[in-house]
Amino acid sequence: MSRNNEQGSARVKLIVFLVIFALVSYVGYMYLPVAVDSYYYKDFMQNKVDQAAALGYDSGWLKDQMVKIGPEYHVPPDALITAGPNDQRVELHVKFTRPISFPGYTYNYEFDQRSRVRHF
């Protein structure tokens, strides 16, 4: 009888492990694409700020570049994008919220990034 209890205990542990593993995998599946998009969008922001400073582009060009590439990184159309000179620097600020829906819960991923570079 002790052997059956040990087998039952092992099954319960396996089921608990599989449920936890499935939940963690699902959360990763939903969250990671948003995090990766944000990482690459931050990199794109910095590259465009560097380019604007080096080539003397104005803030309108910089904002247009961010709006144009936004859909590729799933940036919502209502994102707050401000660009312009600030204390002898080219500065770009982008802020938005992307909801990540889970069953019974919605997590709001907050993106709030500033990129700046000193004029050359």
C-alpha positions as CSV (number, residue, x, y, z in Angstrom):
1,M,0.0,0.0,0.0
2,S,2.9,2.3,0.6
3,R,4.0,1.9,-3.0
4,N,0.7,3.1,-4.3
5,N,0.8,6.2,-2.1
6,E,4.3,7.0,-3.5
7,Q,3.1,6.5,-7.1
8,G,0.1,8.8,-6.4
9,S,2.3,11.4,-4.8
10,A,4.7,11.3,-7.8
11,R,1.7,11.8,-10.2
12,V,0.4,14.8,-8.2
13,K,3.9,16.3,-8.2
14,L,4.1,15.8,-12.0
15,I,0.7,17.3,-12.6
16,V,1.6,20.3,-10.4
17,F,4.9,20.7,-12.2
18,L,3.2,20.5,-15.6
19,V,0.6,23.1,-14.6
20,I,3.2,25.5,-13.3
21,F,5.4,24.9,-16.4
22,A,2.4,25.6,-18.7
23,L,1.5,28.8,-16.9
24,V,5.1,30.1,-17.0
25,S,5.4,29.2,-20.6
26,Y,2.1,30.9,-21.5
27,V,3.1,34.1,-19.6
28,G,6.4,34.1,-21.4
29,Y,4.7,33.5,-24.8
30,M,2.5,36.5,-24.2
31,Y,5.1,38.8,-22.6
32,L,8.3,38.2,-24.5
33,P,7.2,39.5,-27.9
34,V,6.2,42.8,-26.2
35,A,9.5,43.0,-24.4
36,V,11.5,42.2,-27.5
37,D,9.5,44.8,-29.6
38,S,10.3,47.4,-26.9
39,Y,14.0,46.5,-26.8
40,Y,14.3,46.9,-30.6
41,Y,12.2,50.1,-30.6
42,K,14.5,51.7,-28.0
43,D,17.5,50.8,-30.2
44,F,15.8,52.3,-33.2
45,M,15.0,55.5,-31.2
46,Q,18.6,55.9,-30.2
47,N,19.8,55.3,-33.8
48,K,17.4,58.0,-35.1
49,V,18.4,60.5,-32.4
50,D,22.1,59.9,-33.3
51,Q,21.3,60.3,-37.0
52,A,19.3,63.5,-36.4
53,A,22.1,65.1,-34.4
54,A,24.8,64.1,-36.8
55,L,23.0,65.2,-40.0
56,G,21.2,68.2,-38.5
57,Y,17.6,67.0,-39.0
58,D,14.8,68.8,-37.2
59,S,12.5,67.5,-34.6
60,G,9.7,67.1,-37.2
61,W,11.8,64.6,-39.1
62,L,12.6,62.7,-36.0
63,K,9.0,62.4,-34.9
64,D,7.9,61.4,-38.4
65,Q,10.5,58.6,-38.4
66,M,9.1,57.2,-35.1
67,V,5.5,57.4,-36.2
68,K,6.3,55.7,-39.6
69,I,8.1,52.8,-38.0
70,G,5.7,52.4,-35.0
71,P,3.4,49.8,-36.5
72,E,6.4,47.5,-37.2
73,Y,7.0,47.5,-33.4
74,H,3.3,47.4,-32.5
75,V,3.4,50.9,-31.1
76,P,-0.1,52.1,-30.6
77,P,-1.2,55.0,-32.7
78,D,-2.0,57.1,-29.7
79,A,1.5,56.9,-28.4
80,L,2.9,60.2,-27.0
81,I,6.0,61.1,-29.1
82,T,7.8,64.3,-28.5
83,A,11.0,65.4,-30.2
84,G,13.1,68.5,-30.1
85,P,16.1,70.3,-28.8
86,N,16.7,70.4,-25.1
87,D,19.7,72.0,-23.5
88,Q,21.9,71.7,-26.6
89,R,20.8,68.1,-27.1
90,V,18.6,66.3,-29.5
91,E,15.9,64.6,-27.4
92,L,13.2,62.1,-28.2
93,H,10.6,60.9,-25.7
94,V,8.1,58.1,-26.4
95,K,5.5,56.9,-24.0
96,F,2.7,54.4,-24.4
97,T,0.9,51.5,-22.8
98,R,0.5,48.1,-24.4
99,P,-2.1,45.8,-22.7
100,I,-1.2,42.1,-22.5
101,S,-4.3,40.1,-21.9
102,F,-4.3,36.9,-19.8
103,P,-7.4,35.0,-18.9
104,G,-9.0,37.0,-16.1
105,Y,-6.2,39.6,-16.0
106,T,-4.8,42.3,-18.3
107,Y,-1.2,43.5,-17.6
108,N,-0.4,47.0,-18.9
109,Y,3.2,47.1,-20.2
110,E,4.4,50.7,-19.7
111,F,6.9,52.0,-22.3
112,D,8.5,55.3,-21.3
113,Q,11.8,56.0,-23.0
114,R,14.0,59.0,-23.5
115,S,16.8,59.1,-26.0
116,R,19.1,62.0,-26.3
117,V,22.5,62.9,-27.8
118,R,24.5,66.1,-27.6
119,H,24.7,68.1,-30.9
120,F,27.9,67.4,-32.8
